[in-house]
């Protein structure tokens, strides 16, 4: 994994922290930023010592304000190469969907437009209680198409249409009620709550979590019958892992399990 000045990568114990480091631009994203995030997320599961990923922004004003719309920006959101089959944002979302480590959004500030899409793509999210979230794209003549797929899986239909059409933002309490966020806490408690969640994640079987995430993303677009067929295969695979055998032994011996991740 290699970082850039716009994206900081830091390993804190079993957790990889990815920080968008453009506070002067409200952590706006461009192709370079997206590429670094994608490469970091692709590499992280190959490191057996890592158990989770935190995605956040620098400073306390913005998690991510979406695409960098500056007049001289290189690799902007609307720069399309007709020779490429996919936009770089699609590549990132595809990589996030394939990642077998839990990805936690640390929402330290406003999450707007593409920043809301990054939040929606995370597996879980914890936010400070003074942020705003939403998709203001129709105010500049476009609409949030690139992130719509993730929003459709997260938000109720009528609220989704209202947010996308009116460009009105919502507060953290409403986002919590809608299921966009897992937790909302006072700003000075954000990292304590994040660590509480990370401790719960990293104490569980890494093998079970990897296989669960693989199964979850596969099953979310299946019908019920397909889900049941797939599930019986996956549970058989899980039961044969060393972590599953250790978990059963630890339960019988009334001790904490010692996971080896296999």
URPE-V829615 format. One line per field, one symbol per residue. phi: phi as a letter, one per 30 degrees, with the letter a starting at -180 (. if undefined). A space follows every 10 residues. Layout:
phi=???
This chain:
phi=.bcbdcbccb ccidbccccd cbedchhdcb dddddddddd dddeddcddc babccabdib cbdacjddcd dcdciddcdc cddcdbdddd eddddddcdc cdccdccdae bbhedddded dddbabbddb cbblbdeddc jbbdddcded dddccdedde ddddddiddb cdddddddid cdbbbeedce dddddedddd dddcddddde dddededddd ccddddeddd dddddddedc dddddddddd ddchbddcdc ib
